[in-house]
Amino acid sequence: MSDFTVIIPLRIASDRLKGKPLLKLNGEPLFVHIYNNLKSKINSLFIATSDVEILEECTKRKIRFIKTSSRPRNGSERVAEAITNGKIKSNIIIDLQGDEIDADYKLISGVINTLIKKDAEVCTAVAPLQNADRENKDIVKAVLNKDSKCIYFTRAPIPYFRYSSKLSPSIFRHIGIYCYKRDTLLKYKRLPPTYLEECESLEQMRFIENGIDIYAFVTNKQYCKIDNVKEYQKIRGIKNDK
């Protein structure tokens, strides 16, 4: 597989769940579980943060990290700053969001292989959207065309069902991972925020509004993530029972 680096951007000041990276599962912070799930299979794996509390947890556990400033407005900007600060030279950069608690190597390899196969600049991952999640604003929906190119992302219920359809749905649940060509990510950081990015609070819309295509790796696995208190309590119950 091509040379790549995985970076997990973290910040304590989460809008929907304060202090999320440091919330505990089986006595360990969330981000430690994600890191430990991947570290045996990925040589270049880092945490990126400006928060002292997270840096201290990394140091305590000998987890590799790159310190960033507090200036990044989202995870993509933080990862872009991290590859500069950390002098990361990999041609492919993975941005794995710190709430994707079940992220595994199959997810990482899926987005990398899709990026290479499509000769794309950016790739992400999606899974089938469950009916129960359609109106959940914490579940981001991705609209794909027939070539698995992402047309739009939204937190809103989509589509509006004026009529029913027996065709295969083109609406998916977005998974919090991005795979970039290095130069494309650095270009993203130089671009100003866009209207839909700010309205939806979805960083990937900056690519789409600037004409940069995003392709999707489609998986049938329903990866667990933690975006709010209810999801945290549910996952904590599952993990503590294991």
Backbone torsions as a table, in degrees:
resi	resn	phi	psi	omega
1	MET	NA	149.9	-178.6
2	SER	-59.0	156.6	176.5
3	ASP	-62.3	128.1	-179.1
4	PHE	-149.0	159.9	175.6
5	THR	-129.4	137.7	175.9
6	VAL	-107.2	127.8	178.5
7	ILE	-124.8	132.4	178.0
8	ILE	-107.0	103.5	-179.5
9	PRO	-80.3	134.3	-176.6
10	LEU	-133.2	147.1	170.0
11	ARG	-149.8	144.4	-177.9
12	ILE	-74.9	-32.7	-174.1
13	ALA	-80.3	57.6	176.1
14	SER	-68.2	139.3	-177.4
15	ASP	-67.7	-38.9	-172.8
16	ARG	-99.0	-19.7	-178.4
17	LEU	-149.7	94.3	-174.3
18	LYS	-60.6	137.2	177.5
19	GLY	69.9	21.3	-172.6
20	LYS	-51.9	-46.7	-176.7
21	PRO	-58.9	-26.4	-175.3
22	LEU	-98.2	-1.2	174.7
23	LEU	-62.0	144.7	-170.4
24	LYS	-97.9	140.8	166.5
25	LEU	-126.2	121.2	-177.4
26	ASN	50.6	37.8	174.8
27	GLY	84.5	-1.1	-179.1
28	GLU	-120.2	143.9	176.3
29	PRO	-58.5	151.2	-178.4
30	LEU	-52.2	-46.1	-173.5
31	PHE	-66.2	-26.8	178.9
32	VAL	-67.2	-38.9	176.7
33	HIS	-60.9	-45.0	-179.4
34	ILE	-63.5	-46.3	-179.9
35	TYR	-60.2	-47.1	-177.1
36	ASN	-67.0	-30.4	177.0
37	ASN	-63.8	-25.2	-171.8
38	LEU	-110.8	-22.1	-166.7
39	LYS	-61.8	-29.0	-177.7
40	SER	-74.9	-18.4	-176.2
41	LYS	-111.6	-7.3	-176.0
42	ILE	-125.8	120.4	-177.0
43	ASN	-74.9	-36.0	-175.6
44	SER	-113.3	90.6	-174.3
45	LEU	-134.6	126.7	-174.4
46	PHE	-139.0	152.2	164.7
47	ILE	-93.4	140.9	175.6
48	ALA	-123.9	122.1	-177.9
49	THR	-160.5	161.5	172.6
50	SER	-110.3	-3.7	-173.3
51	ASP	-84.7	124.6	-176.8
52	VAL	-59.6	-40.2	-177.6
53	GLU	-61.0	-40.0	179.0
54	ILE	-71.4	-41.0	177.5
55	LEU	-59.1	-39.3	179.2
56	GLU	-65.6	-40.0	178.0
57	GLU	-65.4	-38.2	177.2
58	CYS	-63.7	-45.9	-179.4
59	THR	-61.7	-42.7	-179.2
60	LYS	-59.8	-35.7	-175.1
61	ARG	-103.5	7.0	-179.3
62	LYS	57.8	40.5	175.4
63	ILE	-91.0	131.2	-178.7
64	ARG	-70.5	136.5	-178.0
65	PHE	-143.3	161.3	172.7
66	ILE	-125.9	123.1	179.9
67	LYS	-80.0	133.4	177.1
68	THR	-118.3	172.4	175.0
69	SER	-81.8	179.5	176.2
70	SER	-91.9	5.6	-175.5
71	ARG	-74.7	-32.9	-176.6
72	PRO	-55.1	137.3	-178.2
73	ARG	-91.1	-12.5	179.6
74	ASN	-158.5	178.7	-177.3
75	GLY	-64.2	-38.3	-179.5
76	SER	-62.8	-43.2	177.7
77	GLU	-64.8	-37.2	179.6
78	ARG	-66.5	-41.2	178.4
79	VAL	-65.9	-39.5	177.5
80	ALA	-60.8	-42.9	177.6
81	GLU	-65.8	-37.8	-178.0
82	ALA	-64.7	-40.0	-178.0
83	ILE	-70.7	-25.0	174.3
84	THR	-76.3	-50.3	-179.2
85	ASN	-62.3	-38.1	-177.2
86	GLY	-89.4	1.7	-179.8
87	LYS	53.7	44.2	178.7
88	ILE	-79.9	124.0	-175.3
89	LYS	-106.0	0.9	-179.6
90	SER	-56.4	142.6	179.4
91	ASN	-77.2	-23.2	179.3
92	ILE	-118.5	128.4	-178.3
93	ILE	-118.8	129.4	176.2
94	ILE	-105.4	128.9	174.9
95	ASP	-108.3	106.0	-178.9
96	LEU	-106.4	118.6	-176.5
97	GLN	-68.1	144.3	-171.5
98	GLY	-76.1	6.4	175.6
99	ASP	-110.8	3.9	178.7
100	GLU	-86.5	78.2	-168.5
101	ILE	-66.2	-24.3	-178.2
102	ASP	-101.5	9.7	-178.1
103	ALA	-54.8	136.0	-178.5
104	ASP	-134.6	179.3	-176.3
105	TYR	-67.4	-29.5	178.1
106	LYS	-63.0	-36.1	177.5
107	LEU	-67.2	-45.0	179.3
108	ILE	-61.0	-50.4	-177.6
109	SER	-66.3	-31.4	179.3
110	GLY	-63.5	-45.1	-179.4
111	VAL	-71.7	-34.5	178.6
112	ILE	-65.9	-47.8	-179.1
113	ASN	-62.8	-35.7	177.9
114	THR	-67.6	-42.2	178.1
115	LEU	-57.6	-44.8	-177.8
116	ILE	-70.1	-46.3	-177.6
117	LYS	-61.4	-40.9	-177.8
118	LYS	-86.5	-4.9	-173.0
119	ASP	49.0	48.6	-174.5
120	ALA	-94.7	166.9	174.9
121	GLU	-94.5	-29.8	-179.1
122	VAL	-141.2	141.3	175.4
123	CYS	-137.9	150.9	174.1
124	THR	-135.8	-166.6	180.0
125	ALA	-134.9	148.8	178.4
126	VAL	-140.5	160.8	175.9
127	ALA	-137.1	164.0	178.0
128	PRO	-55.3	139.8	179.2
129	LEU	-86.6	123.8	176.9
130	GLN	-76.5	143.3	-178.8
131	ASN	-56.0	-36.0	-178.1
132	ALA	-67.8	-18.4	-177.1
133	ASP	-96.2	-3.4	-172.0
134	ARG	-59.5	-37.8	-176.9
135	GLU	-101.0	7.6	179.5
136	ASN	-81.5	114.4	-176.4
137	LYS	-70.2	-16.9	177.6
138	ASP	-83.1	-11.2	175.2
139	ILE	-97.5	115.2	-179.7
140	VAL	-83.2	132.1	179.7
141	LYS	-100.6	139.2	177.9
142	ALA	-115.3	133.1	176.8
143	VAL	-102.4	124.3	-176.9
144	LEU	-113.8	148.8	169.9
145	ASN	-91.4	-174.6	-173.9
146	LYS	-71.2	-12.0	177.8
147	ASP	-100.9	14.4	-179.8
148	SER	64.9	26.3	172.9
149	LYS	-91.1	136.9	-178.8
150	CYS	-79.6	124.4	179.7
151	ILE	-91.1	-37.2	-174.5
152	TYR	-161.2	154.8	172.3
153	PHE	-129.1	142.4	179.9
154	THR	-155.8	155.5	172.0
155	ARG	-91.9	-11.4	-175.3
156	ALA	-78.6	158.2	172.2
157	PRO	-63.0	131.8	-176.9
158	ILE	-151.7	139.9	-1.5
159	PRO	-83.6	175.0	168.7
160	TYR	-80.9	120.7	-174.4
161	PHE	-87.8	81.2	172.0
162	ARG	-69.4	-40.8	174.5
163	TYR	-132.1	158.3	175.7
164	SER	-85.1	163.9	179.3
165	SER	-141.8	141.2	176.6
166	LYS	-94.8	1.8	-179.6
167	LEU	-77.0	160.5	178.0
168	SER	-64.3	132.4	-177.5
169	PRO	-66.6	147.0	177.6
170	SER	-109.4	13.0	177.5
171	ILE	-106.0	129.8	-176.2
172	PHE	-129.9	165.4	173.3
173	ARG	-88.4	126.0	-179.5
174	HIS	-77.6	140.2	176.3
175	ILE	-107.8	139.2	-171.7
176	GLY	-77.2	69.9	177.0
177	ILE	-147.7	141.0	175.6
178	TYR	-131.9	143.9	176.8
179	CYS	-123.7	120.8	-175.0
180	TYR	-121.8	150.8	158.5
181	LYS	-71.9	139.9	-172.7
182	ARG	-53.1	-48.2	-176.7
183	ASP	-65.7	-31.7	178.8
184	THR	-67.2	-40.5	178.3
185	LEU	-64.3	-41.8	178.7
186	LEU	-65.9	-34.1	175.9
187	LYS	-65.1	-41.7	179.3
188	TYR	-55.1	-44.5	-177.5
189	LYS	-62.2	-27.9	-179.5
190	ARG	-83.0	-17.7	-178.5
191	LEU	-79.9	142.4	177.1
192	PRO	-73.4	156.3	175.2
193	PRO	-57.5	153.3	-177.6
194	THR	-113.8	166.6	-174.7
195	TYR	-58.7	-52.7	-176.8
196	LEU	-70.6	-32.7	173.7
197	GLU	-55.5	-46.9	-177.2
198	GLU	-74.6	-39.6	-179.3
199	CYS	-64.6	-44.8	-177.1
200	GLU	-88.2	-13.9	-170.9
201	SER	55.8	50.5	180.0
202	LEU	-130.7	107.8	-173.1
203	GLU	-61.4	-29.5	-176.2
204	GLN	-67.9	-18.5	178.9
205	MET	-66.4	-21.4	176.7
206	ARG	-61.9	-37.3	175.9
207	PHE	-64.3	-51.6	-174.8
208	ILE	-62.5	-42.3	-179.1
209	GLU	-70.5	-15.4	176.0
210	ASN	-104.3	14.3	173.6
211	GLY	76.2	19.7	178.5
212	ILE	-99.7	117.1	-174.7
213	ASP	-70.1	142.4	173.0
214	ILE	-119.1	123.6	175.5
215	TYR	-101.2	160.3	-175.6
216	ALA	-122.4	135.5	166.0
217	PHE	-86.3	122.6	-177.2
218	VAL	-99.7	120.9	178.0
219	THR	-121.8	150.5	176.4
220	ASN	-89.8	-6.9	-179.4
221	LYS	-75.5	133.2	177.1
222	GLN	-92.8	91.9	-179.3
223	TYR	-70.5	137.5	177.8
224	CYS	-81.8	141.3	174.5
225	LYS	-138.6	164.8	-178.1
226	ILE	-124.3	112.6	-176.1
227	ASP	-121.6	-13.2	-177.6
228	ASN	-155.7	176.5	-175.7
229	VAL	-61.4	-42.4	-178.9
230	LYS	-60.0	-45.1	179.5
231	GLU	-65.7	-38.9	178.3
232	TYR	-61.5	-45.7	-179.4
233	GLN	-64.6	-37.5	178.4
234	LYS	-65.9	-48.5	-179.2
235	ILE	-65.4	-38.8	-180.0
236	ARG	-61.0	-39.0	177.4
237	GLY	-64.8	-41.6	179.9
238	ILE	-66.5	-50.0	-176.0
239	LYS	-66.4	-38.3	-178.6
240	ASN	-70.6	-21.0	179.1
241	ASP	-82.0	-13.4	-176.1
242	LYS	-80.4	NA	NA
